[in-house]
Amino acid sequence: MGSSGRTPRALRGAPGSAPPPPGADRTLPASPDGEGVFVAVNRSSGTSVVRADPVTVLRARLPRAEVHLLEPGEDPAAAVADALQRPEPPRIVGICGGDGSVAAVAHVARGAGVPLLVVPGGTFNHFARTAGVASVDDAVDALQAGEGVRADVAELAFGDAAPITVMNSASVGVYPDVIALRERVRPKLGKWLAGVFAAERVLRRSDPVAVVVGGRRAEVWALFVGVGRNDRGIHAPLQRRELDDGVLDVRILHRGSRTGAIAALAFGQRTAAVLRALRLVPERVEAFTATDIVIDVRPRNGQPPGFVHDGEVAFDAPVAASADLSAPGYRTRIRVVPGALDVYRPAVRPGAPR
């Protein structure tokens, strides 16, 4: 796969293709010593006091792999794409980083038709957790044994721009502002308090966003699109349950109580369940599944609202897409792509939870 590396192939999972059933255990190229493997490491993605240094583990267990430490500000997708353009490109590409880095490199891997090694190295690691890759050793075990899975992804396009790959979720509304502020204050406040502070500050000062979905106009605090079904009773679908169910999980937090919206956007899944039982989380949450969704986003205070995908906040792309729509605002389309990417993960053993 990807033997030349010079011209990226069409993205996997294009309409009309017939890949094997996604999600089932799948044999992928094995590399016991790392030969033919290029791994980009994004040290800025997140930190953990309990996680072993991934670089030390990768170099010890995969001595022939090329482990590329990204410089501050270096694009992981660009680093992987450059490696794939070599006369002798890698057979397997990997990324050690958070969900945003994983999604960026996954897009390049899809284009080149090579399998992806995901090494959890971020703060949340939503996709790696769903895949069953809890540690760097899990990732290396799967690579050395040639064990993997074919996973669904989504494609997100702003206006007429080329689509990008989404691995977990995308969102429009006030959530991009919450994420941007949360990440600025998280080093001082910690993850939980930073989320509360950011949600309270943004929602106290912001207005809902007007969107049009399926011909219906709505005033929303947030509209989330998850890749694959998420657990019921949550408002921000960030942690998919399966890699292969072939749908988008859409949650719309309609305009309502600011206090309830703060609770919905600031807290994690377990806390949200408690708050819901105490009737502190709003009930005005619409949920449905789809395979393709088009969202027209109207300006707020004269500016196009931002968009979040896999934890990365996008403001420039919505601004550029505003020029592609005759009505004020911009249009975005999200579609699920079944079986789009081969990913290394330890095989599911008989009787073990999937």
Buried (B, 14 or more C-beta within 10 A) or exposed (E): EBEEBEEBBEBBBEEEEEEEEBBEBBEBBBBEEBBBBBBBBBBBBBEEEEBEEBBEBBBEBBEEBBBBEBEEEEBBBBBBBBBBBEEEBBBBBBBBBBBBBBBBBBBBBBBBBBBBBBBBBBBBBBBBBBBBBBBBBBBBBBBBBBBBBBBBBBBBBBBEEEBBBBBBBBBBBBBBBBBBBBBEBBEEBEEEBBBBBBBBBBBEEBEBBBBBBEEEEBBBBBBBBBBBBBEEEBBBBBBBBBBBBBBBBBBBBBBBBBBBBBBBBBBBBEBBBEBBEEEBBBEBBBBEBBEEBBBBBBBBEEEBBBBBBBBBBBBEBBBBBBEEBEEEBBBBBBBBBBBBBBBBBBBBEEEEEE
